[in-house]
Amino acid sequence: MTAEWQNRSSMPRPLEPVSQGTRITLGISFFVLFFAAWAFATLGGFVSRTFLADPITMVQDGWLLLTRFGFLNDIGVTVWRVVGGFVLAALVAVPLGIMMGAYKSFEAFLEPFVSFARYLPASAFVPLLILWAGIGEMQKLLVIFIGSVFQIILMVAVAVGNTRRDLVEAAYTLGSKDRGVVKRVLIPANAPEIAEILRLVLGWAWTYVIVAELIGSSSGIGHMIIDSQALLATGQMIFGIIVIGIIGLISDFLFKALNRSLFPWRLA
């Protein structure tokens, strides 16, 4: 009975937190196992290198891209497009989302269209955007904008609409006006949730920029991946995909750190 109890106590429990060191170790362990399985499948001859390059070839091709073919410039261009389109979407969507969440008449007016538009794939707009904006930077920014703005609006509106009613009633009791309730209660109470929404949607923005760069682009990570496909250079394609993941992971960590510093009570 004692041994059985010890075995049960050593098993993880639902929602039980783990230490930061354990979290880092487990996270790194998955990547180690993933690359080990990849190397075993390719270097062991189980998968043709024509269809899937091995890790060594991928690293060699990536180094070649960085040192001889100006891939750092492509990375910078893609990052600029993601940040630009995402910031434009946030500047438009956050105020509209707050208004929708705060005022039910505004929500009734705008919510049906936003709910409809958020299901429209951003990739479907690429041909139209090329006609309207050409194949320059504006077209790429608009793809990211369209893919992000409606998601942010609706998610922010839901967060603001779920604000605790006792906080609102307390503000009115203390003499606040409607504008003061929005400014001093709804926005501060939901700022951590809005920041978390922006962090999540930033990850989606990376998928939209690659779609934008696959058509009518002469630079960027997506453009490099398409060029590599024509050459069957799977090592270069995989390297580009991994670079996207690394940049996204770094931006996610930075966003989390910023949110923790701005809203420390969120983790309390």
Secondary structure in CASP SS format (residue, H / E / C, confidence):
PFRMAT SS
TARGET T0000
AUTHOR 0000-0000-0000
METHOD secondary structure of the structure
MODEL  1
M C 1.00
T H 1.00
A H 1.00
E H 1.00
W H 1.00
Q H 1.00
N H 1.00
R H 1.00
S H 1.00
S H 1.00
M C 1.00
P C 1.00
R C 1.00
P C 1.00
L C 1.00
E C 1.00
P C 1.00
V C 1.00
S C 1.00
Q H 1.00
G H 1.00
T H 1.00
R H 1.00
I H 1.00
T H 1.00
L H 1.00
G H 1.00
I H 1.00
S H 1.00
F H 1.00
F H 1.00
V H 1.00
L H 1.00
F H 1.00
F H 1.00
A H 1.00
A H 1.00
W H 1.00
A H 1.00
F H 1.00
A H 1.00
T H 1.00
L H 1.00
G C 1.00
G C 1.00
F C 1.00
V C 1.00
S C 1.00
R C 1.00
T C 1.00
F C 1.00
L C 1.00
A C 1.00
D C 1.00
P H 1.00
I H 1.00
T H 1.00
M H 1.00
V H 1.00
Q H 1.00
D H 1.00
G H 1.00
W H 1.00
L H 1.00
L H 1.00
L H 1.00
T H 1.00
R H 1.00
F C 1.00
G C 1.00
F H 1.00
L H 1.00
N H 1.00
D H 1.00
I H 1.00
G H 1.00
V H 1.00
T H 1.00
V H 1.00
W H 1.00
R H 1.00
V H 1.00
V H 1.00
G H 1.00
G H 1.00
F H 1.00
V H 1.00
L H 1.00
A H 1.00
A H 1.00
L H 1.00
V H 1.00
A H 1.00
V H 1.00
P H 1.00
L H 1.00
G H 1.00
I H 1.00
M H 1.00
M H 1.00
G H 1.00
A H 1.00
Y C 1.00
K H 1.00
S H 1.00
F H 1.00
E H 1.00
A H 1.00
F H 1.00
L H 1.00
E H 1.00
P H 1.00
F H 1.00
V H 1.00
S H 1.00
F H 1.00
A H 1.00
R C 1.00
Y C 1.00
L C 1.00
P C 1.00
A H 1.00
S H 1.00
A H 1.00
F H 1.00
V H 1.00
P H 1.00
L H 1.00
L H 1.00
I H 1.00
L H 1.00
W H 1.00
A H 1.00
G C 1.00
I C 1.00
G C 1.00
E H 1.00
M H 1.00
Q H 1.00
K H 1.00
L H 1.00
L H 1.00
V H 1.00
I H 1.00
F H 1.00
I H 1.00
G H 1.00
S H 1.00
V H 1.00
F H 1.00
Q H 1.00
I H 1.00
I H 1.00
L H 1.00
M H 1.00
V H 1.00
A H 1.00
V H 1.00
A H 1.00
V H 1.00
G H 1.00
N C 1.00
T C 1.00
R C 1.00
R H 1.00
D H 1.00
L H 1.00
V H 1.00
E H 1.00
A H 1.00
A H 1.00
Y H 1.00
T H 1.00
L C 1.00
G C 1.00
S C 1.00
K C 1.00
D H 1.00
R H 1.00
G H 1.00
V H 1.00
V H 1.00
K H 1.00
R H 1.00
V H 1.00
L H 1.00
I H 1.00
P H 1.00
A H 1.00
N H 1.00
A H 1.00
P H 1.00
E H 1.00
I H 1.00
A H 1.00
E H 1.00
I H 1.00
L H 1.00
R H 1.00
L H 1.00
V H 1.00
L H 1.00
G H 1.00
W H 1.00
A H 1.00
W H 1.00
T H 1.00
Y H 1.00
V H 1.00
I H 1.00
V H 1.00
A H 1.00
E H 1.00
L H 1.00
I C 1.00
G C 1.00
S C 1.00
S C 1.00
S C 1.00
G C 1.00
I H 1.00
G H 1.00
H H 1.00
M H 1.00
I H 1.00
I H 1.00
D H 1.00
S H 1.00
Q H 1.00
A H 1.00
L C 1.00
L C 1.00
A C 1.00
T H 1.00
G H 1.00
Q H 1.00
M H 1.00
I H 1.00
F H 1.00
G H 1.00
I H 1.00
I H 1.00
V H 1.00
I H 1.00
G H 1.00
I H 1.00
I H 1.00
G H 1.00
L H 1.00
I H 1.00
S H 1.00
D H 1.00
F H 1.00
L H 1.00
F H 1.00
K H 1.00
A H 1.00
L H 1.00
N H 1.00
R H 1.00
S H 1.00
L H 1.00
F C 1.00
P H 1.00
W H 1.00
R H 1.00
L H 1.00
A C 1.00
END
